[in-house]
């Protein structure tokens, strides 16, 4: 009696290796993105991208000292983490919420 080898076994083994490598790469990318984006520092373009507000509105909020920012000389800087927490603080309570 001749034992027949499944020709798809090597393909399945390689596929499982590729899946494991892909998952490992995704985890590395996610950890790298979370560490860099939380402490990202940028200018007015970063503030516009995070808040989705226009440049004139950002400048108005800066002059009112209503948005977290730093200023060195004539240069404005914003931290992504501070802008995100500022946006979270502006949430309003939902009508009918049990925690009112």
Buried (B, 14 or more C-beta within 10 A) or exposed (E): EEEEEEEEEEEEEEEEEEEEEEEEEEEEEEEEEEEEEEEBEBEBEBBBEBBEBEEEBBBEBBEEEEBBBEEEEEEBBBBBBBBBEBEEEEEEEEEEEEEE
